[in-house]
């Protein structure tokens, strides 16, 4: 048995207003929800059913509030990231591992895309942000440069180019190359070759930089890889690293997005971590 006056006071309503709302609810549902007597109100069977649904709804509201609280702090959410080949292989694994290990409720959809595809993905809201290298032509987007990506030539020891102090990319084209299969780097080099009106002999396409460097070490051919990647693999493999003088071989790595303030909290936290790593 419940007292209408006490219930109205809890809801900050007058007894008359509370009674009117209850009657309106009964009319809307087409069911009698209360037995009314001089002692107060008692729930009917329909009223009991409504109360069970109401409690479920209130519980769901609490869950939603909790989830949004987690998301607002970057502890939960789903990130959609587009990135070029070098970032997917060399940059993101370490940062993603640190980020996701400290945020077990964050999920990530990472897709390898070219710069053009990354720009289109953000504009179409298919990605939250992207990591690209080189110039970006998209006035509608914002970007932050977090590091540079210099491409170098790797050759077998004893190769005719191995003792060169530096080279231009065009000088490498007379020798067979090892490429990176289905990669934005391979597409980028093909664009440069077409611009130079030359051709590049691809002897084999590999699925990763480590496999490329192993093939170079074995004397199969030469390859173009990021300098940081080459230096890392040179610690355990034997090959030569030759700088390339071409301006287009020095590329800025950028995080690309619409507006920082509009990004989910988890995305902002990830970008902050990425920028922190670049300063180490």
Protein Blocks (a to p, Z undefined) as FASTA:
>chain_A
ZZfklmmmmnopafklmmmmmmmmmmmnopafbdcdfkbccddfklmmmmmmmmmmmmmm
mmmmmmmmmmmnopaccddddddfklmmmmmmmmmmmmmmmmmkbccddddddfklmmmm
mmnopafbdcdedjdddfkbccddfbdcdddddddehiaklmpfbdcfklmmmpccddde
hifklmmmmmmmmmnopacddfbdcfbfklmmmmmmnopaccdddfklmmmmmmmmccdd
dddfbfklpccdddddfblklpcfklmmmmmmmmmmmmZZ
